[in-house]
Amino acid sequence: MTKKLFLALLVLLAGEQAMAQYGNYKYDYQSYFEPDKRTKVKYYYDDFRIYVNVGAGYAMPGLRATNVVVGVPHANGVTVGNTFNQSERISYNSGVRANLALGFMFNNYVGFEIAGNVGATADEYVAELSGNQTSGYGTDVKVTSSSQYSSLIVPSLVFHYITGVRSHIYAKIGAAIPFMSDITYVGETRQVDGVGNQIFYNSTAVVTPEMFVGVSGTLGGYTMINKNFRLYLDVNYTSLSLYSKSIAVTEYKVNGQDAIESIGEEDINVTYGQASTNRPAVSKFVLPFSTLSINVGMSFRL
């Protein structure tokens, strides 16, 4: 008798978890010991074979990385190589991001999803330098870099773990495929001569990264509103670093006057790793895109 009461207590404490573990059946004290009297219940997630997720989140840099500073304007043009670098928490995927996904569940536990992840806002990274290290370019240098609408396509396998009639947790593992990931560098340099005369240089340069596929992993959970709608909350980590492919100088001004024509064509458009007639090959550098993000949204059954 004691053994039976103990087993019954375990079932009651398990609640919805017990219902999930034993399939689409609800177990109470009587039906646990008399399986022929068990009562079948309908789980809402059974209807979500094909679904659409719509949401938003905030992505922060996933780790400390090297912020490479290029696009520095100076008396002889605009730098296109790795001019300065600073170690900091940086990712060109950071900021507020919008999410849209289409998913298909093969059964209640395994499925496939393809998602689009687009930057709604872009975090800016500012490098302000002065002193001896900037003497070849000016008295002080400021370069602001960001990647507007930096975007990813993320195909993933989805794994569900049932925690109850109205809720369950999930994990996703997939590839992070970048596109629209150009980085814009806006540079300002001030040069002061020995008698206090000032010259101001301004530039804009755009770096295009090479294609490389990263890895995306997600852990989160759903809670059902009704059979057609559910809310989700998850945490995602994306590991992605890209090498620079090319740079294009789009603006160069001296004291506010357009001076881009004073720069040779081979210095305006440079492909990293390739030498030109009058220039040795410019070394590639790494652009960090890894993020840790928190996302919320709504899921719709189709």
N, C-alpha and C positions, 0 to 999 in steps of 0.2 A: 504494500500500500504506500509506504514511504517513498519507494522508488517511483511509483506512478505519479505521486504528487510533485516530486522533484522534477520529473520530466515535463509535467504540465506547466509548472512555473517557468521553466526555460522557454517553452513555446510562447507563453504570454509575454514574457520580457522581450522576446525577439521581435514581436509586433510585425510590421510590414516586412522586415528582413526575412522572417520565416516564410511568409507567403511567397517571396521572390525565389528563395532557394529551392523550394519544392515545386516550381513550375507555376502554371496558371491555376493554382488551387489555393483556397483559403482554408487554413487549419485552425480549429478551435480545440478545446479539451476533448470533446467527444470524437470528432473526426480524426484526431491524431491517432487515437487508439483503434478507431473503426474506419479505415480508409474508404469503405464502400459508402459512407455517409458524408464524404468531403464535398464541399461546395465550390464550384468553379467560378472564378471572378475574371472580369475583363480588365486587362491592363491598357491604359491609354497609349503607351508607347507602341503597342501592336499596330496602331494605325499610321505610324510615321515611317512608312517604307520609303517614300520620296518626300523630301522636305527642303525648305529654303530657310537659311539663317540670315538675319539682318541685324547688324549691331555696330558698336563703336568701342574704342578702347584707347588707353594711353600706353605708348611704348617708350621705355627708357633704355639708355645704353646698357647692353648686357654685360660689359666688362670694360676695364681700362684698356685703352689702345693709344696708338700714336696718331696725333692729329698733324698731318702733313700740310704745310703752308706753301701754296703756289700762287701764281697770279699777282706778285708784288710789283707795282709800278715804280719805275725809277727813271733816271735821266736817259738811259739807253733803251728803254722799252719796258717789257713786262716779263717777269721770270716765268718759266714753264716747267722747271725742274723742282726737285725737293729742296726748297730754299731753307726753311726752318721746320722743326717738328717739336711737338710738345706732347707729353704723356698725360692723358686725362680720360675721363669717362666720356666716350663719344660714339655716336652711331648716327648715320645719315638716314636711318629709318625711324628715328625717335620723333615723338610728337603725338598729337591726336590722330587716330587712324580709323577709317571706315571699313567695315567688313561685310562681305556678301558671299554666301556659300550655297551650293546645291549639293545635296547628299542623297544617297540611296543605301538603305539597309538590306543586306542579303537575308538576314534573319534578325532576331532581337538582340544579337550580340556583336555582329561584325558587319561593317559597311564600308562605303567609299564616299569621299567628299572632295569636291574641288572648290577652292575658295579664292576670292580676290581680295587683296588687302591694300588699300590706297591711303597715302598720307593726306589727311584733311588740313593739317597744319604741319609746319616743319620747324623743328628746333634749330636755332642758329648757334654757331660756334665762332667765337671771336678770339683772334690772336692779336694781342697788342704788344709790340716789341720796341725796345729802344736800347741805346747804349752801343757798346763796341760791336755786338753781333749784327747790328743794322747799318754800320758805317759805310758799307759798300752800296747801300741803296738810299739812305737818307738818315735824318735825325731820329725819326720814329716811324713805325710801320703799324698799320692796322688792317687786318684781313678778316672778313666775315664770310663764312661758308655755310651752305645749306643745300638741301635737295628737295625742291618743290614736287609734290605729288609722287614721291618715291613709292613704287608699287611692287607687289609680289603676287604671283600665282602660286597657290599652295595645294597640290593634289595630296590627299592623305588617306590612310587606312584609319577607320574609326572602330573603337572597341567600347562596347557598353557593358556596365556592370549594374544589375538591377538591385536597387536598394528599397524599393517599395512600389505600391500601386501608382503613386503620383510622382515619383522622383527616381532618378538614377544618375550615376556618375559615368564619365566617359574619358577616354584617352585617345589622342590622335598622334600619329607619327607620319611625317611626309617630307616632301621636298619643298624648298623655298626657291622659286625661280624668279629672278629680278627682271623688271623692265621699267622704263621711264625713270631711270635712276641717275641722271646727270647731276653733277654737283656744281653749283655756281659760287665762284670766289669773287667777292667785291673788295678791291684793295684801295687803300689810301696811304700815301707816303708824304711826309713833310720833310723838306730839306732846308736847313738854315746854314748860311755861310758865316764866315768869321765876323762880318760886320752887321749881322742880323737880318740880312735879306732872306726872304722865304720863297720857296717854290713848292707848289702842291701838285702831286701826281695822283691820278685816279684811273682805275681800270676795272674791267669785268672780264672774267675768263670762265669758261665752262669746260669741265673735265667729264669725259664719257668713260665709264668703266667697261672692262671686258666682261663677257658673260661667264658666270660661274654659278653652279647650283649649290645651295646650302641645305641645311636640315632644320625642320620645324617640329617641335613637340608641344603638345597641349594636354592639360589636365583640368577637367571642369565638371559641372553638373547641370542637369535640367530639373525644373519643377513644373508640373503640368498645371495649366489654367483650365483647360477643357480638352476634348479630344482633338481639337484643331490647332491649339496654341500652347506654347510652353515658353518659359523664360530660361535663359542660360547665363552662367557666369563661369569664366575660365581664366586660367593663367597660361601664357604661351612663352616659350623660349625659342628664338630663331638664331641659329648660328650661321653667319654669312659674312665673308670678307671678299672684296673684289679688287683686282689689280686695275690700275689706270690704263686706259687704252689710248686716249688722245686728249688733246687740249686745244681749244679755240679761243683766241683773244677777240672779244667782241667790242671792247671799248678801251680807249687809251687817251687820256686828256692831260695836258700840262697847263696849270693855272686856269682850268676851266675850258680850254680851247682844244678842239678835236685834233689829235696828233697821230691817229692810228696809221696814216699813210707813211709816217716816218719809220714804221716797222716793216721789215722785209716779209714777204709772204711766207717764207719758210719758218719765220719766227711767230707768225700769227696762227698757223695751223701746224701742230706738231703731233706726230704719232710716236708714242713711247716705244723705245727699243729699236727704232729705225733711224739710221743716219741719213743726213741730207748732204747736198753738195758742199756746203760751208759749215756744217754742224755735225759733231759726233752724235751718236745715239744717246738720247736722254733716258735715264734709267726709270723703270716702272716703280710705282710705290703702291702700298696697300691702302685701301679705303674701307673703313669699318662700317658694317651694317647690322651687326648683331644686336638683338633687343630682348628685353624681358617686358612683357605687356600684360595688362589686366583688361579683359573684355567683357562686356555685357550686351545682351540683345534679346531678340524675340525669334522664335522658330515657328514656322508655319507648315502644316501638313498639306501636301498636294494630292 
